[in-house]
């Protein structure tokens, strides 16, 4: 796995955080040493861009689930993760204040771990016989269908069915994954991070933009069910016993 670069240069940190603010992607936050992940976004305060360039602070929206807004008040350290179109960013910050009910003020990071987009979740290989289907909805509202080949808490990879759509990398989408045989489905925001051709088909790899705990739970429920099925398939073939929780991370 590629090692993250630690950035301490204030100008470089401001540039990356400013880019993340413009892209307005979800944030993930862990409190102290807890493994549970809370979800948020940058606050919509008009002056936040200037505050970031001044190295003043970070302002984010209330946490989801809401219990995090109480726990954060007594926190000693917060682990913040966000990403831009091309990079994952993680850093440690501190809780400063609650200026109002819609805003949480965090300290400006002294350093950030900055690396390229990489796999952080175990991918479950999807058997075509399971008959899952993906519906990708573009910003224009137009949609196309695909067949998924693997999925994780981080995203889904699928190939297009029918006409191949013209869609560029870094495009934001809505992705609906349906599993009719098990009456399971979810809809999540996502970003296209890669497309490629293989054996005549066009493949799309997406990263989920999970904004709420409810979104994360819906994805986790399907991924867990698929992993159990995949493990059962391996056990029948190789006689290997293993638990799905050995491989499935609790968070993205």
C-alpha positions as MATLAB code, in Angstrom:
seq = 'XXXXXXXXXXXXXXXXXXXXXXXXXXXXXXXXXXXXXXXXXXXXXXXXXXXXXXXXXXXXXXXXXXXXXXXXXXXXXXXXXXXXXXXXXXXXXXXXXXXXXXXXXXXXXXXXXXXXXXXXXXXXXXXXXXXXXXXXXXXXXXXXXXXXXXXXXXXXXXXXXXXXXXXXXXXXXXXXXXXXXXXXXXXXXXXXXXXXXXXXXXXXXXXXXXXXXXXXXXXXXXXXXXXXXXXXXXXXXXXXXXXXXXXXXXXX';
ca = [
       0.000    0.000    0.000;
       1.266    3.446   -0.879;
       2.534    5.504    2.059;
       0.946    8.881    2.651;
       3.067   11.998    2.459;
       3.029   14.126    5.610;
       2.607   17.790    4.734;
       3.508   20.490    7.255;
       3.851   23.440    4.909;
       0.979   25.831    5.749;
       0.568   26.962    2.129;
       0.273   23.374    0.875;
      -2.249   22.512    3.605;
      -4.355   25.575    2.815;
      -4.334   24.746   -0.902;
      -5.567   21.173   -0.361;
      -8.230   22.138    2.178;
      -9.374   24.970   -0.075;
      -9.783   22.489   -2.929;
     -11.757   20.126   -0.671;
     -14.041   22.997    0.334;
     -14.759   23.879   -3.294;
     -15.545   20.251   -4.178;
     -17.850   20.039   -1.144;
     -17.361   16.308   -0.565;
     -18.453   14.601    2.678;
     -16.182   14.496    5.722;
     -15.651   11.545    8.065;
     -14.708   12.068   11.682;
     -13.701    9.803   14.572;
     -13.659   10.977   18.182;
     -10.540   10.216   20.260;
      -9.723    6.490   19.939;
     -13.206    5.391   18.943;
     -13.646    3.397   15.735;
     -17.156    4.674   15.070;
     -17.356    7.107   12.159;
     -19.489   10.261   12.120;
     -20.389   12.100    8.934;
     -20.435   15.805    8.156;
     -19.670   18.421    5.508;
     -17.937   21.758    5.460;
     -20.128   24.549    6.751;
     -21.764   26.792    4.138;
     -20.468   29.965    5.827;
     -19.493   32.354    2.978;
     -16.269   33.420    4.704;
     -14.916   29.918    5.315;
     -12.690   29.972    2.219;
     -10.984   33.104    3.516;
     -10.672   31.585    6.997;
      -8.946   28.528    5.541;
      -6.502   30.654    3.563;
      -5.754   32.554    6.784;
      -5.218   29.290    8.668;
      -7.853   30.349   11.185;
     -10.089   27.303   11.688;
     -12.367   24.747   10.038;
     -16.142   25.013   10.260;
     -18.263   21.925    9.693;
     -21.932   21.025    9.853;
     -23.375   19.022   12.784;
     -22.369   15.371   12.967;
     -24.492   12.426   11.938;
     -25.605   10.476   13.955;
     -26.545   13.417   16.225;
     -25.115   11.818   19.375;
     -21.707   12.799   18.011;
     -22.552   16.458   18.592;
     -22.649   15.731   22.327;
     -19.585   13.479   22.447;
     -17.469   15.948   20.513;
     -17.838   18.532   23.301;
     -15.631   16.478   25.653;
     -13.250   15.132   23.040;
      -9.483   15.429   23.326;
      -8.643   14.708   19.708;
     -10.574   14.320   16.473;
      -9.480   12.290   13.456;
     -10.740   13.945   10.287;
     -10.731   12.362    6.830;
     -11.714   13.982    3.549;
     -10.738   13.742   -0.074;
     -10.383   15.740   -3.241;
     -10.744   14.460   -6.802;
      -7.336   12.830   -6.679;
      -6.247   12.536   -3.059;
      -7.225   11.185    0.333;
      -6.470   13.479    3.255;
      -6.397   12.653    6.943;
      -5.484   14.860    9.869;
      -5.913   15.406   13.593;
      -7.749   18.453   14.903;
      -9.376   19.620   18.121;
     -12.869   20.752   18.965;
     -12.977   24.497   19.655;
     -16.602   25.598   20.001;
     -20.230   25.460   18.813;
     -20.817   28.999   17.458;
     -24.431   28.011   16.789;
     -26.550   24.882   16.464;
     -25.637   24.483   12.809;
     -21.862   24.819   13.141;
     -18.924   23.062   14.797;
     -15.620   24.931   14.977;
     -12.438   22.848   14.707;
      -8.801   23.840   14.997;
      -6.809   24.337   11.808;
      -4.549   21.291   11.236;
      -0.827   21.620   11.829;
      -0.125   18.774    9.401;
      -1.991   16.425    7.096;
      -1.375   12.963    5.688;
      -1.850   13.300    1.969;
      -1.899   10.420   -0.499;
      -3.441    9.262   -3.737;
      -6.819    7.541   -3.842;
      -6.306    3.928   -2.806;
      -8.262    0.894   -1.723;
      -9.071    0.969    1.993;
     -11.919   -1.532    2.107;
     -12.076   -5.198    1.228;
     -13.690   -5.734   -2.169;
     -16.286   -8.474   -2.458;
     -16.283  -10.200   -5.848;
     -19.835  -10.457   -7.204;
     -20.916  -13.630   -8.966;
     -23.073  -12.894  -12.071;
     -25.477  -15.589  -10.877;
     -26.421  -13.355   -7.927;
     -28.078  -11.048  -10.458;
     -27.205   -7.671   -8.969;
     -27.746   -4.595  -11.108;
     -26.360   -1.053  -10.944;
     -28.155    2.051  -12.125;
     -25.865    5.062  -12.525;
     -27.594    8.457  -12.684;
     -25.616   11.294  -14.196;
     -25.923   14.968  -13.126;
     -28.080   15.611  -16.215;
     -30.613   13.085  -14.939;
     -29.830   10.577  -17.667;
     -29.061    7.090  -16.403;
     -27.593    3.815  -17.612;
     -27.490    0.270  -16.299;
     -24.489   -1.813  -15.377;
     -23.503   -5.172  -13.937;
     -21.353   -4.955  -10.771;
     -18.148   -7.002  -10.537;
     -17.025   -6.018   -7.039;
     -18.190   -3.828   -4.165;
     -16.877   -2.560   -0.830;
     -17.699    0.095    1.728;
     -15.579    2.374   -0.435;
     -17.328    1.984   -3.770;
     -18.488   -0.279   -6.572;
     -16.992   -1.335   -9.902;
     -19.327   -2.272  -12.752;
     -19.437   -2.601  -16.517;
     -22.012   -0.902  -18.707;
     -24.915   -2.816  -20.205;
     -26.033   -1.731  -23.649;
     -24.827    1.518  -25.187;
     -21.605    2.861  -23.678;
     -22.210    6.319  -22.168;
     -19.827    9.223  -22.573;
     -18.769   10.099  -19.040;
     -15.483   11.477  -17.752;
     -13.528   10.640  -14.635;
     -14.265   12.772  -11.530;
     -17.924   13.099  -12.545;
     -20.326   12.939   -9.605;
     -23.121   10.401   -9.874;
     -25.888    8.750   -7.961;
     -25.475    4.991   -7.854;
     -28.333    2.616   -7.104;
     -27.320   -0.985   -6.393;
     -30.173   -3.484   -6.454;
     -30.227   -7.138   -5.432;
     -33.726   -8.337   -6.370;
     -33.164  -11.918   -5.175;
     -32.617  -10.684   -1.622;
     -34.907   -7.655   -1.785;
     -31.982   -5.372   -0.959;
     -31.076   -2.035   -2.508;
     -29.455    1.289   -1.727;
     -28.900    4.645   -3.391;
     -25.671    6.532   -2.729;
     -23.851    9.537   -4.089;
     -20.555    8.643   -5.730;
     -17.727    9.969   -7.856;
     -16.276    8.211  -10.894;
     -12.576    7.718  -10.206;
     -11.660    5.493  -13.158;
     -13.027    4.024  -16.374;
     -11.311    1.407  -18.510;
     -11.914   -1.194  -21.203;
     -11.562   -4.921  -20.648;
     -12.469   -7.701  -23.063;
     -14.679   -5.374  -25.089;
     -16.643   -3.981  -22.109;
     -16.358   -0.515  -20.540;
     -15.849   -0.594  -16.767;
     -16.459    2.168  -14.244;
     -14.947    2.296  -10.754;
     -16.682    4.639   -8.342;
     -16.065    5.891   -4.828;
     -19.085    6.338   -2.569;
     -19.697    9.788   -1.085;
     -21.461    8.658    2.077;
     -23.005   11.684    3.742;
     -24.941   10.131    6.627;
     -24.812    7.189    8.991;
     -27.988    5.883    7.349;
     -26.238    5.838    3.964;
     -23.275    3.958    5.425;
     -25.495    1.378    7.136;
     -27.395    0.668    3.913;
     -24.152    0.004    2.059;
     -22.718   -2.039    4.922;
     -25.782   -4.286    5.116;
     -25.508   -5.218    1.446;
     -21.718   -5.620    1.501;
     -21.936   -7.864    4.567;
     -24.653  -10.031    2.978;
     -22.596  -10.363   -0.218;
     -19.449  -11.196    1.709;
     -21.259  -13.958    3.609;
     -22.370  -15.386    0.273;
     -18.851  -15.107   -1.143;
     -17.368  -16.844    1.908;
     -19.944  -19.633    1.649;
     -18.988  -20.075   -1.992;
     -15.283  -20.359   -1.080;
     -16.007  -22.761    1.752;
     -17.933  -25.034   -0.601;
     -15.074  -24.929   -3.096;
     -12.025  -25.046   -0.820;
     -13.341  -26.044    2.612;
     -11.974  -22.857    4.229;
     -13.775  -21.535    7.320;
     -13.688  -17.787    7.985;
     -15.831  -15.008    9.417;
     -17.044  -12.049    7.324;
     -16.142   -9.704   10.179;
     -12.485  -10.712    9.790;
     -12.360   -8.765    6.530;
     -15.154   -6.217    6.617;
     -14.048   -2.880    8.138;
     -16.524   -1.028   10.334;
     -15.929    2.154    8.451;
     -14.800    3.449    5.081;
];
